[in-house]
Amino acid sequence: MRDKTHHIYLDSHERKLLIHSLVELKNQIIQQGRYTDCIDELIFKVINAPTERMKIEYV
C-alpha cells in the first residue's frame, strides 16, 4: 500500500518556529540518550523543502 503524502503550507515565521521546535525536541532526545535519526530527517526535509509563492485573498 502506498504511503500518504501530506503537504503543509507555512509562512516564514511558521517555518522558523517549526525548525526551532524540532531542534529543541532533538536536544531533549539527546539528553535522554536516545537516537535522533528521525528528527534529523525531519529537520533536513523542512530546511530543504521548496518554497512556493501563493496569492492569498482576504474577503
Steps between C-alpha positions, in 0.01 A plus 500: 500500500624850419596740774287811521669828417409810696573856390535786747501863397697718742601863500853601599413549869329160527793334325751652745281394792476144365878471456563645845252254657659204323846604620369532858345152473829364367688651796256338746539162332880532508485571874300179543771309313274391215561500126396808303494360146130569443524857626809559285308388191208730581729800554675424171168474314365825644820695424525366144130519416424714196336834559197588299344843473126505539255783460268530799178692463330634809125541479 
